[in-house]
Amino acid sequence: MSLLYFLMTRFRALKKLSTPQHITIERPPTHSKLTHFVPVTDQTVQETITRLSLSTCCLDVLPTRFLKSVLNSVLPSITQIVNMSLQSGIFPEALKTAVIKPLLKKSGLDPTVLNNYRPISNLPFLGKVLEKVVYQQLTDFLLLNNSFDVFQSGFRPHHSTETALIEVTNDIRLNTDDGKVTVLILLDLSAAFDTVDHGILLHRLQDWVGISGSALSWLKSYLEDRKYFVEIGSCVSDYMALTCGVPQGSILGPLLFNLYMLPLGQLIRSNNISYHNYADDTQIYVSLTTGEYGPVDSLSHCLQQISAWMQNNFLQLNSNKTEVIIFGPQKQRESVSSYLHSLSLKPSNQVRNLGVIMDSDLNFNSHIKSVTSAAFYHLKNIAKIKNIVSKPDLEILIHAFVSSRLDYCNGLLTGLSKRAVKQLQYIQNAAARVLTRTRKYDHISPVLRSLHWLPVPQRIDFKAALLVYKSLHGRAPKYISDMLVPYEPSRTLRTTGAGLLLIPRVKTKQGESAVRGDCIIPFRKSAFGQTAFSVRAATEWNFTPVSIRNQNTYHLFKTQLKKWLIDNQSCQH
């Protein structure tokens, strides 16, 4: 019933929308076409099934775990089903039904309030196998034709909330270092995945992406004539038709939603506005100098066009979750804030952006306090059961509930001093004491070293170096790779061919960057720009020994880098 209520509410909201403004967006040319999906082998299907999770739907004939155990016996039949679907351009009707199980969003919420539930959609396992096969072929085609929006990081390999936030914060820090103010607006959509119009989506796939023939027919069949029912305990509802939206809980759904949103990036770029998307979360931002308000006017105009485009595409901005924040020098922020108020835009001193609290000073103090509070809460609960849990299991719990919070998006903390992140270090120290039963006043450094745990400041630099390595080996987003420029001296030096990176020029309190030994380094006491990822990551990379930088595999690089950092914990750069 909760999903039915939700869909009825969304329908009423769409009916109340005013007549949308027509916006023409020129679509990019498609260089090649995807006319059909290629049949697959038993080996491909076997690898696909092996990699999928063990989740089972009540509509499955066989539990997933049992299916995997007898896979050799049923594999030819599954492959035949997959290939018949691909060749006919028809997605099997029996695999289009979803089971919706409403779950409370948080424990302690009133179970009689429908809005407190989150509808969890379960789909048949065989349907996910078929989806995964199509997903791989479709993704390969999109990558070959550069069809993805460069600044869309949602549900894409090698992309994450962290890489998205690194790109945005890097721009903000460099703008601040240059004496500019940055205005950032965070846009949020209301139930965007559930209101996608199938006709518009198929138009995107055909005219924007270049899909036709039986491939387009398959995707049309996949989207249409879907249905669902709600299951609560032993009670089930009647079957209901699902006439819009991409299937929740599916493998193809997020990818199709990204393609549905392709014109939005084109629209924002046409207004000369910087942006970044993570699925349905959109960030738009501009920088401006003292006394300059033209970019803010462009931002406001772009916001109006985005709202109109959303209405044209049956999407709705959630005004309650749309936030505005200003970064830069304090005095300039105040004047820009007054101007934003005149445009009915009300800036805040801090916002939550993809799970990270960002404040106007961009020192992440509020975020660090939030992480500290949550981590200590879980650590206290873990400490209560430490005497009845084995050490290996205790370490698993600590990594799941504590270390994961320390590491989430810690690439944003590059360049911050140890003093700035000392609260995070207190968490790690406390976790190490709980795990090893070390007394409160015993020295903690040997304990961390014995556990092979890097201290928090080095964990941050470790994360940055890993992302640099991935970027240099084609395993990171293009917008991250574009930040990292190889260092090429104007004349032959011993640094030539050492794999160093060029450190961007930023303002410092004691001069510019310098070359010391075989590394290019900035002076330690620096201005705001030295905390930018493009500066700090390049600096840390250049400090890393050549033998580690030149490792052929990511696993060896990661292992050698961690060992080197542990061996040099007491060293200061």
C-alpha positions in Angstrom: 0.0 0.0 0.0 2.9 2.4 0.7 4.1 2.3 -2.9 0.5 2.7 -4.2 0.1 5.8 -2.0 3.4 7.1 -3.2 2.6 6.7 -6.9 -0.8 8.4 -6.4 0.9 11.3 -4.6 3.4 11.7 -7.4 0.7 11.6 -10.0 -1.2 14.4 -8.2 2.0 16.5 -8.0 2.6 16.1 -11.7 -0.9 17.1 -12.5 -0.5 20.3 -10.6 2.6 21.4 -12.6 2.1 24.6 -14.6 2.5 24.4 -18.3 6.2 24.0 -18.9 8.3 26.3 -20.9 9.5 24.7 -24.2 13.3 24.4 -24.3 15.2 23.3 -27.4 18.5 21.5 -26.7 20.6 20.5 -29.6 21.5 16.9 -29.4 25.1 15.7 -30.1 25.7 13.7 -33.3 25.9 9.9 -32.9 28.8 8.4 -34.8 27.7 4.8 -34.8 24.5 2.7 -34.1 23.7 -0.2 -31.8 21.2 -2.2 -33.8 21.3 -5.5 -32.0 22.7 -7.3 -29.0 25.2 -10.1 -29.6 24.4 -13.6 -28.4 26.6 -14.8 -25.5 28.4 -18.1 -24.7 27.9 -20.4 -21.7 31.1 -19.0 -20.3 29.9 -15.4 -20.3 26.6 -16.4 -18.6 28.5 -18.5 -16.0 30.8 -15.6 -15.2 27.8 -13.2 -15.0 25.9 -15.5 -12.6 29.0 -16.1 -10.5 29.5 -12.3 -10.0 25.9 -11.5 -9.1 24.9 -11.4 -5.4 23.0 -14.2 -3.7 19.8 -12.2 -3.2 16.7 -14.2 -3.9 13.2 -13.1 -4.9 10.1 -15.0 -3.8 9.2 -15.3 -7.5 12.4 -17.3 -8.2 11.7 -21.0 -8.9 15.1 -21.9 -7.4 16.8 -20.0 -4.5 19.9 -18.3 -5.9 22.3 -20.1 -3.7 21.0 -23.5 -4.9 20.9 -22.3 -8.5 24.6 -21.5 -8.3 25.4 -24.9 -6.8 23.7 -26.7 -9.7 24.7 -24.2 -12.4 26.6 -26.7 -14.6 23.3 -28.6 -15.1 21.1 -25.7 -16.0 23.7 -23.4 -17.7 22.8 -24.4 -21.3 19.1 -23.7 -20.7 19.8 -20.3 -19.1 22.1 -19.4 -22.0 19.4 -20.4 -24.5 16.8 -18.2 -22.7 19.3 -15.2 -22.7 20.1 -15.6 -26.4 16.5 -16.0 -27.5 15.6 -12.8 -25.7 18.5 -10.9 -27.3 17.8 -12.1 -30.8 14.0 -11.7 -30.6 14.2 -8.2 -29.0 11.8 -9.3 -26.3 12.2 -9.3 -22.6 10.4 -12.3 -21.0 7.0 -11.3 -19.6 7.5 -13.6 -16.5 10.5 -11.6 -15.4 8.8 -8.2 -15.4 7.1 -8.5 -12.0 8.5 -6.9 -9.0 7.8 -7.7 -5.3 7.7 -4.6 -3.1 8.5 -4.9 0.6 8.1 -1.8 2.6 10.7 -1.3 5.3 11.0 1.4 7.9 13.6 3.9 7.0 14.9 4.0 10.6 14.2 2.0 13.6 12.0 3.8 16.1 9.8 5.5 13.5 6.0 5.3 13.7 5.0 2.2 11.7 1.5 3.7 11.1 2.9 6.6 9.0 3.3 5.5 5.4 6.0 8.1 4.7 8.3 6.4 7.2 8.6 3.4 4.9 11.0 2.8 2.0 9.7 0.5 -0.7 12.3 -2.2 -1.5 11.9 -3.7 -4.9 12.9 -7.4 -5.5 13.1 -8.8 -9.1 13.6 -12.4 -10.3 17.2 -13.5 -10.4 17.1 -14.7 -14.0 15.9 -11.3 -15.1 19.0 -9.8 -13.5 21.2 -12.2 -15.4 19.7 -11.0 -18.6 19.9 -7.4 -17.6 23.6 -7.8 -16.7 24.4 -9.2 -20.1 22.7 -6.3 -21.8 24.2 -3.8 -19.4 27.7 -4.9 -20.3 27.1 -4.7 -24.1 25.3 -1.3 -23.7 28.1 0.1 -21.5 30.8 -1.0 -24.0 28.9 0.8 -26.8 28.4 4.0 -24.8 32.1 4.1 -23.8 33.2 3.5 -27.4 31.1 6.5 -28.5 31.8 8.7 -25.6 28.0 8.9 -24.9 28.3 9.4 -21.2 28.2 12.9 -19.6 31.7 13.5 -18.4 30.4 15.1 -15.2 27.9 12.3 -14.4 29.4 10.1 -11.6 26.4 8.1 -10.5 26.5 4.4 -11.1 29.5 4.4 -13.3 32.7 2.2 -13.0 35.6 4.1 -11.4 33.3 6.9 -10.4 32.0 7.6 -6.9 30.6 10.3 -4.6 34.2 10.9 -3.5 35.5 11.6 -7.0 32.6 13.9 -7.7 33.2 15.9 -4.5 36.9 16.0 -5.1 36.3 17.6 -8.5 33.9 20.3 -7.1 36.0 21.1 -4.0 39.2 21.3 -6.1 37.6 24.0 -8.2 36.3 25.8 -5.2 39.7 25.8 -3.4 41.5 27.0 -6.5 38.9 29.8 -7.0 39.3 30.8 -3.3 43.1 30.8 -3.7 42.6 33.2 -6.6 40.5 35.6 -4.5 37.2 34.6 -6.1 33.9 33.7 -4.5 32.1 30.5 -5.5 28.3 30.1 -5.3 27.2 26.4 -5.2 23.6 25.3 -5.6 22.6 21.7 -4.7 19.5 20.4 -6.5 17.5 17.4 -5.5 14.8 15.6 -7.4 11.7 14.1 -5.9 11.5 10.4 -6.6 13.2 10.9 -10.0 13.6 7.2 -10.9 9.9 6.6 -10.5 8.7 9.4 -12.8 10.8 8.7 -15.9 8.6 8.8 -19.0 9.1 5.7 -21.2 8.4 7.5 -24.4 11.0 10.2 -23.7 13.5 7.6 -22.5 13.2 5.6 -25.8 13.6 8.9 -27.7 16.8 9.5 -25.8 18.1 6.0 -26.6 17.3 6.4 -30.3 18.2 10.0 -31.1 20.8 10.9 -28.4 22.6 7.5 -28.0 22.1 5.8 -31.4 20.2 2.6 -30.5 17.9 1.1 -33.0 16.6 -2.2 -34.5 16.2 -5.2 -32.2 18.3 -3.5 -29.5 15.8 -0.7 -29.2 12.9 -3.2 -29.4 14.4 -5.2 -26.5 14.8 -2.1 -24.3 11.2 -1.1 -25.2 10.0 -4.5 -24.2 12.1 -4.3 -21.0 10.4 -1.1 -19.9 6.8 -1.7 -20.9 4.0 -3.8 -19.4 5.8 -4.2 -16.0 3.8 -4.8 -12.8 4.3 -5.2 -9.1 2.6 -6.3 -5.9 3.3 -5.4 -2.3 4.2 -8.1 0.2 4.0 -7.6 4.0 4.6 -10.8 6.0 2.2 -13.4 4.6 -0.1 -10.8 3.1 0.1 -9.7 -0.6 -1.7 -7.1 -2.6 -3.2 -7.2 -6.0 -1.0 -6.8 -9.0 -0.6 -3.2 -10.2 0.6 -1.9 -13.5 3.9 0.2 -13.5 3.5 2.6 -16.3 6.4 4.9 -15.7 9.9 5.0 -14.1 12.9 2.7 -14.5 12.6 -0.5 -12.5 13.8 -0.1 -9.0 16.3 -2.7 -7.8 17.3 -3.4 -11.4 20.7 -3.4 -13.0 19.8 -1.4 -16.1 17.7 1.1 -14.2 20.4 3.5 -13.0 22.2 3.4 -16.4 18.9 4.2 -18.3 18.3 7.1 -15.9 21.7 8.5 -16.6 20.9 8.4 -20.3 17.5 10.1 -19.6 19.3 13.0 -18.0 21.8 13.6 -20.8 20.2 16.8 -22.1 20.5 18.4 -18.6 24.3 18.6 -18.9 23.9 20.1 -22.3 21.5 22.7 -21.0 23.8 23.7 -18.1 26.9 23.9 -20.3 25.0 26.2 -22.7 24.7 28.7 -19.8 28.5 28.6 -19.1 27.8 27.1 -15.7 30.0 24.5 -14.0 28.2 21.4 -12.8 28.4 17.9 -11.5 25.8 15.2 -11.4 25.6 12.1 -9.2 22.5 10.3 -10.5 19.6 12.7 -9.6 21.7 14.9 -7.4 22.9 18.0 -9.4 25.5 20.6 -8.3 25.8 23.8 -10.3 28.3 26.5 -9.4 30.0 29.7 -10.6 32.9 31.8 -9.5 33.0 35.6 -9.5 35.4 38.4 -8.6 34.7 41.3 -6.2 31.8 43.4 -7.4 30.9 41.0 -10.2 27.3 39.6 -10.2 26.9 38.6 -13.8 27.7 34.9 -13.1 25.1 34.9 -10.4 22.5 36.2 -12.8 23.5 33.4 -15.2 23.2 30.9 -12.4 19.7 32.1 -11.6 18.6 32.0 -15.2 20.1 28.5 -15.6 18.1 27.4 -12.5 14.9 28.6 -14.2 15.7 26.7 -17.3 16.5 23.6 -15.4 13.2 23.8 -13.6 11.4 24.1 -16.9 13.3 21.2 -18.4 12.4 19.1 -15.4 8.7 19.8 -15.9 9.0 19.0 -19.6 10.5 15.6 -18.7 8.1 14.7 -15.8 10.7 15.4 -13.1 10.2 17.7 -10.2 12.8 19.7 -8.2 12.5 19.2 -4.4 12.5 22.8 -3.2 12.9 21.7 0.4 16.2 20.0 -0.3 17.6 22.6 -2.7 20.4 24.4 -0.9 22.8 27.3 -1.6 26.2 28.0 -0.1 28.9 30.5 -0.8 32.7 29.9 -0.5 35.5 32.4 -0.5 36.8 35.4 1.5 34.4 36.4 4.3 33.7 40.1 3.2 33.0 39.0 -0.4 30.7 36.3 0.8 28.5 38.8 2.7 28.0 41.0 -0.4 27.2 38.1 -2.6 24.8 36.7 0.0 22.8 40.0 -0.1 22.6 39.8 -3.8 21.4 36.2 -3.7 18.7 37.1 -1.3 17.4 39.7 -3.8 17.1 36.8 -6.3 15.1 34.7 -3.7 18.1 32.4 -3.1 18.8 31.9 0.5 22.4 30.7 1.2 23.3 28.6 4.2 26.6 28.5 6.1 26.8 24.7 5.7 25.1 22.1 3.5 25.1 18.3 3.2 26.5 17.3 -0.1 26.5 13.6 -1.1 26.9 12.6 2.6 29.6 15.2 3.4 28.9 18.3 5.4 30.5 21.3 3.6 30.9 24.7 5.4 31.6 28.1 3.8 35.2 28.1 5.1 35.7 24.6 3.6 37.6 23.4 6.6 35.2 20.4 7.1 35.1 21.0 10.9 31.3 20.2 11.0 31.8 17.1 8.9 34.6 15.9 11.1 32.5 16.5 14.2 29.6 14.5 12.7 31.9 11.6 11.8 33.4 11.6 15.2 30.0 11.5 16.9 28.7 8.7 14.9 31.9 6.6 15.0 32.2 7.0 18.8 28.6 5.9 19.2 29.2 2.7 17.3 32.6 2.1 19.0 31.0 2.3 22.5 28.5 -0.3 21.4 31.2 -2.5 20.0 33.3 -2.1 23.2 30.4 -3.6 25.2 30.6 -6.9 23.4 34.4 -7.1 23.0 34.7 -9.8 25.6 32.3 -12.2 23.9 33.5 -11.7 20.3 36.7 -13.1 18.8 39.4 -10.6 17.8 39.0 -11.2 14.0 35.2 -10.7 14.3 35.8 -7.6 16.4 38.1 -6.2 13.8 35.5 -6.8 11.1 32.9 -4.8 13.2 35.4 -2.0 13.8 36.1 -1.7 10.1 32.4 -1.9 9.1 31.2 0.7 11.6 34.2 2.9 12.4 37.0 2.7 9.8 34.5 3.0 7.0 33.4 6.4 8.4 37.0 7.5 8.7 37.7 6.6 5.1 34.5 7.8 3.5 35.4 10.7 1.1 38.6 11.4 3.1 40.2 12.4 -0.2 38.5 15.8 0.4 40.7 16.3 3.5 43.9 16.5 1.5 46.2 19.3 2.7 44.5 19.8 6.1 46.9 19.8 9.0 47.2 17.0 11.5 45.6 19.3 14.0 42.6 19.8 11.8 42.0 16.0 11.7 43.1 15.1 15.2 39.5 14.3 16.2 39.5 11.6 13.5 42.8 10.3 14.9 41.3 10.0 18.4 38.6 7.7 16.9 41.2 5.5 15.3 43.3 5.4 18.5 40.2 4.4 20.5 39.3 1.7 18.0 42.8 0.3 18.2 42.7 0.3 22.0 39.3 -1.6 22.0 40.6 -4.2 19.5 43.9 -4.8 21.2 42.7 -4.1 24.8 45.5 -1.5 25.2 45.3 0.7 28.2 44.3 4.3 27.9 47.7 5.9 28.6 49.9 3.4 26.7 51.6 4.8 23.6 49.4 4.1 20.6 51.9 4.4 17.6 53.3 0.9 18.1 49.8 -0.5 18.4 48.8 1.1 15.1 51.9 -0.2 13.5 51.3 -3.7 14.8 47.8 -3.7 13.3 49.2 -2.2 10.0 46.8 0.7 10.4 48.0 4.0 8.8 47.3 7.0 11.0 44.5 9.3 9.7 46.7 11.9 8.0 48.6 9.2 6.1 45.3 7.4 5.3 44.3 10.6 3.5 47.5 10.8 1.6 47.3 7.1 0.8 43.8 7.6 -0.7 45.1 10.5 -2.8 48.1 8.5 -4.1 45.8 5.5 -5.0 43.6 7.8 -7.0 46.6 9.3 -8.8 47.8 5.8 -9.7 44.3 4.9 -11.0 44.2 8.1 -13.0 47.5 7.5 -14.7 46.4 3.9 -15.6 42.9 4.8 -17.0 40.9 3.6 -14.0 39.6 7.0 -12.8 37.2 9.6 -14.1 38.4 11.9 -16.9 37.8 14.9 -14.7 40.3 13.6 -12.2 42.9 12.7 -14.8 42.6 16.2 -16.2 43.8 17.6 -12.9 47.0 15.6 -13.0 49.6 16.8 -15.6 52.9 15.0 -16.1 56.0 17.1 -15.3 58.1 17.7 -18.4 61.2 19.8 -17.7 62.3 22.2 -20.4 65.7 20.6 -20.5 67.1 17.2 -19.7 67.3 16.7 -15.9 67.6 13.7 -13.7 63.9 14.1 -13.0 63.1 13.4 -16.7 61.3 10.1 -17.0 60.8 9.8 -13.3 57.0 9.9 -13.6 56.6 13.1 -11.7 53.5 15.4 -11.9 53.4 19.1 -12.4 52.2 20.9 -9.3 49.8 23.7 -10.2 50.9 27.3 -9.3 49.0 28.6 -6.3 49.6 31.4 -3.8 51.9 30.7 -0.9 53.0 32.6 2.2 56.6 31.9 1.6 57.0 31.8 -2.2 56.3 29.5 -5.0 56.9 25.8 -5.6 60.5 24.5 -5.6 62.5 21.5 -6.7 64.3 19.6 -4.0 66.2 16.5 -4.9 64.2 14.6 -7.5 60.8 16.0 -6.2 58.9 19.2 -7.0 57.4 20.4 -3.7 55.7 23.5 -2.4 56.8 25.3 0.8 55.0 24.0 3.9 53.3 27.2 5.1 50.9 27.8 2.3 47.7 29.5 1.3 44.3 28.0 0.6 45.2 26.6 -2.8 47.7 24.1 -1.3 44.8 22.1 0.1 43.4 21.6 -3.4 43.5 17.9 -4.5 45.3 18.7 -7.7 48.1 20.3 -5.7 48.3 18.0 -2.7 47.9 14.7 -4.6 50.6 15.7 -7.1 52.9 16.6 -4.1 52.4 13.3 -2.4 52.9 11.4 -5.6 56.2 13.2 -6.3 57.3 12.2 -2.7 56.6 8.6 -3.4 59.7 6.5 -4.3 60.1 5.9 -8.0 60.2 2.1 -7.5 56.6 2.3 -6.0 55.3 4.7 -8.6 56.4 2.4 -11.4 54.7 -0.7 -10.1 52.9 -2.5 -12.9 49.7 -3.5 -11.1 47.4 -1.7 -8.8 47.6 -4.4 -6.1 51.4 -4.2 -6.0 51.4 -0.4 -5.9 48.9 -0.4 -3.1 50.8 -3.0 -1.1 54.2 -1.3 -1.5 52.8 2.2 -0.9 51.2 1.1 2.4 54.4 -0.6 3.5 56.4 2.4 2.7 54.1 4.7 4.6 54.0 2.5 7.7 57.8 2.3 7.7 58.0 6.1 7.5 55.2 7.0 9.9 57.5 9.1 12.0 59.1 11.0 9.1 58.0 14.5 8.2 58.0 15.8 4.6 
